[in-house]
């Protein structure tokens, strides 16, 4: 993995590694059972923006890979074609401290004009950015002229271990600065302004989105914040070891109960402690949670939206909070389709100034 580009190698004792397959962005999903049973071949499900998902079969001790895509006789060709029209390009920007930061732009190849950008961030736990096959989550936007921008900021696994460590513990602010630099660069690249810019992050990515909104509450950087199950009540969560996932988050966020630098870092990024009294008056906010979420407890999104509305609560009409009473941190497939369709329709209406 290097700046989101993935390369599959065949390696063996006393042999030079051989390149088997490359993708510009996306993911290889290996068949773990093949290794478990010591099979003579390995298979990978490959999800990349520019192709319909396919399988790659590689024989043991062989550098030959065979692509295979399941036949879809029940789908009309014109229907399949719409899922094979995306183009990806890797770009670079410079963060606040001078660090070169990569990002990925995904757009519909057949549309001449981009009407909006949705800037995606996660960049936590050393995880690779979930580009995958963007039609799964963002197809309706992509087909209507919205480009998706994926930030490969520090804290992510999109480069090497040092890149991941550079955005952890008291260094999370670097990830926020990387994200802000990505947003500005993407706006310049597409010729679009804040009124055509949506930022998005879920779970730990909600921490980055929340901090970005906190730092830009008047809408001068982006006009819309979309977040799902966002982790934003940083200090109260990370200083309460009785919450199930708090101990596991120490390696990512540090221990603010014991280390002042971790406390200061989380304090500086926490929406709950820093949002101005008037809230984020210039930002349209769309937030979603599940009432059975045990990873990011649902009171956090509730508090987030209340804070962003401001103490006067004078702008509830552009700060939306939606919840599903029977859903957890990850929604069931049926609920996801329903809620994502609703949310994307609202985002498109916002882009058209018709909310």
Residue pairs with C-beta under 8 A, 6 or more apart in sequence:
1 7
1 128
1 157
1 158
1 159
2 159
3 90
3 102
3 152
3 158
3 159
4 24
4 25
4 90
4 102
4 104
4 128
4 129
4 131
4 150
4 152
4 158
5 22
5 23
5 24
5 25
5 90
6 22
6 23
6 25
6 26
6 27
6 28
7 19
7 21
7 22
8 19
8 20
8 21
8 22
8 28
8 44
8 56
8 58
8 65
9 17
9 18
9 19
9 20
10 17
10 18
10 20
10 58
10 61
10 62
10 63
11 17
12 61
18 63
19 63
20 56
20 58
20 63
20 64
20 65
21 28
21 44
21 46
21 56
21 65
23 46
23 48
24 48
24 49
24 50
24 88
24 90
25 48
25 49
25 88
25 90
25 104
25 106
25 131
25 150
26 46
26 47
26 48
26 49
26 131
26 132
26 133
27 46
27 47
27 48
27 128
27 130
27 131
27 132
28 44
28 45
28 46
28 56
29 44
29 45
29 46
29 47
30 42
30 43
30 44
31 42
31 43
31 44
31 45
33 39
34 41
34 42
34 43
35 42
39 60
40 59
40 60
41 57
41 58
41 59
41 60
42 57
42 58
42 60
43 55
43 56
43 57
43 58
44 55
44 56
44 58
45 53
45 54
45 55
46 53
46 54
46 55
46 56
47 53
47 132
47 133
48 131
48 133
49 86
49 87
49 88
49 106
49 131
49 133
49 134
50 84
50 86
50 87
50 88
51 84
52 69
52 80
52 83
52 84
52 133
53 69
53 133
54 67
54 68
54 69
55 67
55 68
55 69
55 70
56 65
56 66
56 67
56 68
57 65
57 66
57 68
58 64
58 65
58 66
72 80
82 143
83 135
83 139
85 108
85 109
85 110
86 106
86 107
86 108
86 109
86 134
86 135
86 142
87 106
87 107
87 108
87 109
88 104
88 105
88 106
89 104
89 105
90 102
90 103
90 104
90 105
91 102
91 103
91 104
91 105
91 185
91 186
91 189
92 100
92 101
92 102
92 103
92 185
93 100
93 101
93 103
93 181
93 182
93 184
93 185
94 100
94 101
94 181
95 101
95 174
95 177
95 178
95 181
96 177
96 180
96 181
97 174
97 177
99 154
99 166
99 174
99 178
101 151
101 152
101 153
101 154
101 178
101 181
101 182
102 152
102 158
102 159
103 149
103 150
103 151
103 152
103 182
103 185
103 186
104 129
104 131
104 149
104 150
104 152
105 147
105 148
105 149
105 186
105 189
105 190
106 131
106 134
106 142
106 147
106 148
106 149
106 150
107 114
107 142
107 147
107 148
108 142
108 143
108 145
111 145
113 145
114 145
114 146
114 147
114 190
114 192
115 144
115 145
115 146
115 196
115 351
116 141
116 145
116 146
116 147
116 192
116 196
116 197
116 198
116 351
117 146
117 147
117 148
117 149
117 186
117 187
117 190
117 192
117 196
117 197
117 198
118 138
118 141
118 146
118 147
118 148
118 149
118 198
118 199
118 200
118 226
118 347
119 149
119 151
119 179
119 182
119 183
119 186
119 197
119 198
119 199
119 200
119 222
120 129
120 148
120 149
120 150
120 151
120 200
120 201
120 205
121 151
121 153
121 175
121 179
121 182
121 199
121 200
121 201
121 205
121 208
121 209
121 212
122 129
122 130
122 156
122 201
122 202
122 203
122 204
122 205
122 208
123 129
123 151
123 152
123 153
123 154
123 155
123 156
123 167
123 175
123 178
123 179
123 205
123 208
124 155
124 156
124 167
124 168
124 175
124 204
124 205
124 207
124 208
124 252
125 155
125 204
125 252
126 155
126 156
126 157
126 161
126 164
126 165
126 168
127 156
127 157
128 156
128 157
128 158
129 150
129 151
129 152
129 156
129 158
131 150
134 142
134 148
135 142
137 340
138 146
138 148
138 344
140 341
140 344
140 345
140 348
141 148
141 344
141 347
141 348
142 148
144 348
146 198
146 348
146 351
147 186
147 190
149 182
149 183
149 186
151 178
151 179
151 182
152 158
152 159
153 167
153 174
153 175
153 178
153 179
153 182
153 208
154 163
154 164
154 166
154 167
154 171
154 174
154 175
154 178
155 164
155 166
155 167
155 168
155 171
155 172
155 174
155 175
156 163
156 164
156 167
157 163
157 164
165 171
166 174
167 174
167 175
167 178
168 251
168 252
168 253
169 252
169 253
169 254
169 262
169 265
170 254
170 261
170 262
170 264
170 265
171 265
172 207
172 208
172 211
172 253
172 265
172 266
172 269
173 211
173 265
173 268
173 269
175 208
176 208
176 211
176 212
176 215
176 269
179 199
179 208
179 212
180 212
180 215
180 216
180 221
183 197
183 199
183 212
183 221
183 222
184 221
186 197
187 193
187 194
187 197
194 219
194 220
194 221
194 222
194 223
195 219
195 223
196 223
196 351
197 221
197 222
197 223
197 224
198 222
198 223
198 224
198 225
198 226
198 347
198 350
198 351
199 209
199 212
199 213
199 222
199 224
199 225
199 226
200 209
200 225
200 226
200 227
201 207
201 208
201 209
201 227
201 230
202 227
202 228
202 229
202 230
203 228
203 229
203 230
203 231
203 295
203 296
203 329
204 231
204 252
205 227
205 230
206 227
206 228
206 229
206 230
206 231
206 232
206 296
207 230
207 231
207 232
207 234
207 269
209 225
209 226
209 227
209 230
210 227
210 230
210 232
210 269
210 271
210 304
211 269
211 271
212 221
212 222
212 225
213 225
213 271
213 280
213 283
213 285
213 308
214 269
214 271
214 274
214 275
214 280
215 221
216 222
216 283
217 275
217 276
217 278
217 279
217 280
217 281
217 282
217 283
217 308
218 280
218 281
218 282
218 283
219 280
219 281
219 282
219 283
220 282
222 283
223 282
223 283
223 284
223 350
224 283
224 284
224 285
224 286
224 347
224 350
225 280
225 283
225 284
225 285
225 286
225 287
226 285
226 286
226 287
226 343
226 347
227 285
227 286
227 287
227 288
227 301
227 304
228 287
228 288
228 289
229 288
229 289
229 290
229 293
229 295
229 296
229 301
229 329
230 287
230 289
230 296
230 300
230 301
230 304
231 237
231 296
231 300
232 270
232 271
232 272
232 300
232 301
232 303
232 304
233 270
233 272
233 299
233 300
233 303
233 304
234 253
234 266
234 267
234 269
234 270
234 272
235 256
235 263
235 266
235 267
235 270
235 272
235 273
236 272
237 243
237 246
237 249
237 297
237 300
238 246
238 249
238 250
238 253
238 254
238 255
238 256
238 257
238 262
238 266
239 256
239 257
240 246
241 247
241 257
243 297
244 294
244 295
245 294
245 295
253 262
253 266
254 261
254 262
254 265
254 266
255 262
256 262
256 263
256 265
256 266
256 267
257 263
267 273
267 274
268 274
271 304
271 307
271 308
272 303
272 304
272 307
275 307
275 308
276 310
277 310
277 311
278 310
278 311
278 312
279 307
279 308
279 309
279 310
279 311
279 315
279 319
280 308
280 310
281 310
281 315
283 308
283 318
284 318
284 319
284 350
284 355
285 305
285 308
285 318
285 319
285 320
286 320
286 322
286 343
286 346
286 347
287 301
287 304
287 305
287 319
287 320
287 321
287 322
288 301
288 321
288 322
288 323
288 324
288 339
288 343
289 296
289 298
289 300
289 301
289 302
289 321
289 322
289 323
289 324
290 298
290 323
290 324
290 325
290 326
290 327
290 328
290 329
290 331
291 298
291 323
291 324
291 325
291 326
291 327
292 325
292 326
292 327
292 328
293 327
293 328
293 329
294 328
294 329
295 328
295 329
296 329
298 323
301 321
301 323
302 321
305 319
305 320
305 321
306 313
308 319
309 315
309 316
309 319
318 355
320 346
322 339
322 342
322 343
324 331
324 335
324 339
327 335
331 339
346 355
349 355
